[in-house]
């Protein structure tokens, strides 16, 4: 990354880093066409990936300035300071974007479950199934609105749900 980043003037480095953060936060990322005279497509993809990973990991790990500068030790000091200044000025925004992405992944994981609706017409029908079912009622926030969700789960389905929620919780804890 050092050799690639050093090809840019300091002011352009700041602009590029802000655009990389924009892309990380779901807005328009930098375009190779704007930098095609500076880097080949392969170099561009490598630089973009390196910067995105650096921003993501520095925020996830809550790295100090010294730790970030150590990661950028092979980059010239003015460029390293530019990257660090963008990171610090937009750290909260990056954190929110990473949390939103994690929540989206968690929601998608839960939606991927194939829930089979088990209709029980009466309590005697439930007892004739000879398999215990859990009736679970949740209030799910979807685009700011709470929606009630009720489902009946077998032991296997409940186990899948618990595992998915635990996995999602681990990811959220790693981002804090």
N, C-alpha and C positions, 0 to 999 in steps of 0.2 A: 504494500500500500504506500510505503514511503516514497518510492521512486515515482509512482503514479501521481500522488498528491502534490509532490514538489513541482510538477509541471505547471501548476496554476499559480497565478499571483495571489497574494494574501487575501485581497478583497474578493476575488472570485472564489477562493476557498471557503470563505464565510458564506457566500451566496449558495454555493453548491451544498454545503452542510445543512443550511436551512431548508433547501429543497429536498434533501434526503429525509430530513425529519418530517417535512410535509407529506412525503410519500409514505413514511412509516405511520403517520397519523391518519391516513386514508384520504389525503388530498392529492393534488397533482404532483407526482414525483418529477425529478429532473429528467430531461430527455437527452438521449444520446446525440440526437441531431444538433443540439446546442453545443456539444463538446466534441463532435466528431473530428474536428481538426486537431484536437489535443490527444485523444486516445482512440485506439482501435476498439471495435465492438467488444472483443474479448477482454481487453484492459478495462473498458468501461464497466462491464458486468462484474469483473473482479473488484474494482474499486467501490462500486455501488453496494455489493454484497458485504465487503469489509466494513464500510462505514455504517451500514444498517446494523450489522452484527455488533459493532462497537457500541453504538448508541443503545441498542436493546440490552446488551449485557451490562453495560455501565449503570443503567437505570435499575435493572433487575437486581444487581448485586450491591447497589448503593455505594459504588466505588467513590473514594475520596479523590480530590484533585490530583494528589500525588500518584495514586494508583492509575488513574486515567493517563496522566502524563508518562508514567512508566510503560503503559501499553503502547504509547505513541513515541517511545524513545527513538525509534528509527526515522521518525518524521522530523523535519526541521522545526525548531522551536516556535517560529511564528505560525506555522501551519498547525502545530500541536495546540498552541494556545487558541487558535481560531476554532478548532474542533471542540476544545474544552469549553470555550465561551458559548458556543451554540448548544452544547450539551447542558450546561448549567442554566442557560436562559430558557430552555424548553424542556427541562427535565420533567416537570409536572405534567406537561402536555403528553410527553412520551409515555409516562406512567399510566395516564388515563387511557391512552390508545392501546397499550398492552393489556390493561385490565378489560377493556371493552372487547378486544380480540379473544381473550380467554373466556369471557362470558359467552361470546358467540359460539365458541367451540364447545363449551359445556352445554349450551342449549341445543346445538346441533347433535351432540352425542346423545342427549336424552331423546330427541326427536327421532333418531335413527332406530330406537328400539321398536320392535314390532310388537305393539301391544295388541293382544287379542282380547276383544271385548267378550266378557263372559256374562251373559244375561241370566240372571236368576229370577225366575218369575215369582217364587215364593220361598219361604224358609225351608219347606220340606224338599224343594228341589236342590237347595244348597247341600243339605245333609245327604242326599242321594248321590252326590258327586264323589263322596269319600275322599276329597282332597281339600285341605284347608285353603281358604282364600282370605287375603287381607283386603279390606276396603280402605283405600287411601284417598283422602281429600286434600287437595293443595290449592293455594291461591297463587297463581303464576302471573308475574308482571310481564306483559307483552306490550311494548311501545308505550310504557307508562300507565297502562290500564290493567287493573287486576282482573284476572279471569279465573273462575273456579274450575278445577279439573278434578274429576273423581274417577278412580279406576280400581279394579279388583285385580290383585296380583297373586299368582301362585308363589310357592317358595322360590322356585328358580327365577321367576321374573323379579321378585323382591331382591334376591341376591344380585342380579344384574344391575338393578337400580342402585343399590347400596354401593356396589363397586364403582359404578360410573360417578356417583356423587363424591365418593372418596377420592377418586382420581382428579375430578374437577377441583376439589378442595385443595389437594396437593399443589396443583398448578397455581391456584390463586395465592396460596401461602408463599410460593416461590417468588411471586411477583411483588410481594409486600416488602 
